[in-house]
Amino acid sequence: VTSIDFNGGTAMTLYPSINSNVKGLIYKSGSSTTGNTNALMIRSRYGLGKIAAIGDSSPADDGTGNPSDTLYAGWTEVGGNHARLHLNASYWLAKLQ
C-alpha cells in the first residue's frame, strides 16, 4: 500500500510506553513515519490478540448504502490501495501468530 485517501477521518496517537507492540502503518502527509502522532492506520498485539485500526470509513466505503446519504466508492479509489489495505489487514488479523 503506497497511499490512501482520508475524508474527514481522525489521526491516532500511539503510546508504546503502554503497549510496546503498537505500530503505525500509515501516517498523515508531512508527518514522521516513525513517530507516535498522526497515524492513520495502526496495528498491535495485545496478549494473545491482535488489532488493526483505521481512523476513517472512506477507504472501506463501497458506494452502496442509503441513497439519501452521500455515497463514495472509496474501496476502488487510489489505484487499488484501499482494497489492498483492508485485505492485507484482514489477512494479518486472521493469520496465526
C-alpha atoms as one frame of an Amber mdcrd trajectory, in Angstrom:
protein
   0.000   0.000   0.000   1.561   3.248  -1.101  -1.152   5.815  -0.314  -4.692
   6.209   0.956  -7.318   8.944   0.800  -8.746  10.201   4.094 -12.005  12.173
   4.083 -12.938  13.562   7.478 -11.220  10.810   9.418  -9.122  11.128  12.542
  -5.461  10.553  13.267  -4.324   8.444  16.198  -1.587   8.852  18.796   0.471
   5.803  19.691   1.552   5.024  23.247   4.386   2.485  23.029   5.134   3.053
  26.722   1.774   1.377  27.431   1.916  -1.242  24.649   5.327  -1.726  23.034
   3.733  -3.739  20.200   1.805  -0.815  18.698   2.995   0.159  15.227   1.902
   2.968  12.947   1.400   1.757   9.382   0.230   4.866   7.532   0.696   8.477
   8.619  -0.689  11.859   7.572   1.235  13.527   4.765   4.133  15.559   6.103
   4.280  13.602   9.376   7.098  11.429  10.603   6.516   7.823   9.541   8.249
   6.619  12.692   6.666   8.957  15.229   3.838   8.457  17.663   1.400  11.059
  16.326  -0.726  11.479  13.195  -1.090   7.757  12.481  -3.973   6.996  10.115
  -3.691   3.203  10.338  -2.188   1.189  13.184  -1.761  -2.398  14.282  -0.835
  -4.030  17.539  -0.792  -7.212  19.522  -2.265  -7.368  22.987  -1.962 -10.555
  24.951  -2.971 -13.327  22.559  -4.995 -10.976  20.347  -4.363  -8.549  17.508
  -5.900  -5.267  16.442  -5.813  -3.244  13.251  -7.453   0.183  13.273  -8.054
   2.885  10.698  -9.416   6.296  11.605 -11.709   6.802   8.590 -14.505   4.836
   6.941 -13.889   6.274   3.457 -11.268   3.711   2.339 -13.718   0.868   3.082
 -16.803   2.501   1.547 -18.006   0.566  -1.493 -20.512   3.188  -2.699 -23.599
   1.301  -1.561 -25.983   2.114   1.240 -28.735   4.593   2.000 -29.350   6.628
  -1.211 -30.209   9.696   0.898 -26.619   9.698   2.226 -23.633  10.829   0.198
 -22.070   7.602  -1.055 -18.455   7.140  -2.114 -16.701   4.333  -3.931 -13.605
   4.587  -1.736 -12.848   0.871  -1.971 -11.683   1.224  -5.591 -10.005   4.655
  -5.296  -6.305   5.411  -5.161  -5.119   2.737  -7.558  -6.471  -0.211  -5.602
  -4.605   0.721  -2.422  -7.776   0.886  -0.317  -8.841  -2.652  -1.133  -5.257
  -3.882  -0.677  -5.057  -2.119   2.709  -8.150  -3.834   4.100  -7.369  -7.221
   2.582  -3.812  -7.138   3.965  -5.111  -6.130   7.405  -7.716  -8.910   7.339
  -5.063 -11.445   6.348  -2.726 -10.274   9.148  -5.548 -10.467  11.709  -6.618
 -13.954  10.600  -3.085 -15.369  10.367  -1.996 -17.400  13.376   0.975 -15.920
  15.268
